[in-house]
Amino acid sequence: MMMRQVHQILRKNRRILEKAAMYHCEGERIPLEPLLEEGFLPGYHTKVSHDAEGKPQYFCYEIGFRMIDNHIVLLQNPLSKAA
């Protein structure tokens, strides 16, 4: 896959996560199915880290999320950052 296509997928994922963050609180479980219907591809992310318990945390640029069953949980709402 060309780098341009990967970048487009990552940008689309970020837009979908930003939109989800507008309607959901940090830490709230967000059903994965509607995000997939919008074109979210959870296998595409820019970084993976692990929390203190060793559970993976994924980042799409600055937006972090965790996969739990068929849901995602935003790690930090990008819209609630303190200025």
N, C-alpha and C positions, 0 to 999 in steps of 0.2 A: 504494500500500500504506500502510496506517495505521501511524503511529509505534509504536503498541502492538505490532503484529505484527512489525515490524522488531526491536524490543527483545526480544521473545520468541525470535526466531530467533538473535539475538546471544547471549542467555543460554544457549540450547541448545547453540550452537557452543562456548561457553566450557566448559560441563559436559562435552561430548564430548572437548575438548582436555585438560581436567584429568584425565579418566579415562585417556586415552591416555598422559599423562605419568606415571601410576602404574605403567605396565608397560613404558615405554620410556625410555632414557637420552637426555639432551640431545644433540642432533646425530645421533641415530639416525634412519634413514629408516623412516617409518611408512607402510604401504600405505594409500592413500586410500580404496580400495573399502569396507573395513569401516566406516570413518568415515562414508562416504556412506550406507551401509545403516542406520546409527544416526540419520541425519537431518542430518549435518553439511553445511552449505552454504558452500563456500569463497568464494563471491562476497560473503558478508556478513562484514564485519570493521569495526573501529572506526578503524583507522589503517593507512596504507601509508607506509613509508619505504624508503630504498635504502641498501644497504651500500656500502663503499668501492669495490666493483667495479661499482656501479650496478644490482645485482640487487635486485628488490623483496622487501621483508620485510613481512608482514602481521601485524596485531595484532588480537586479539579481546579487548578490554579489556587486561589485563596480560600475556596470553599471546601471545608472538610465534612465528610460524612462517614457513617458506619453502616454496614449492611447487617440487618437483623431479620432473619426469616425472609419474608417477602416485603420488607419495609426498608426504608433508609431513615437514618436519624442524623440531622444536621448537627455538627459539633459546635459550630458557632454561627449564629445568624449574621451574615455579612451586612445586613441592613441595620443591625443594632450596635455596630462598632462605635465606641466613644470617639469623639473628635478631639 
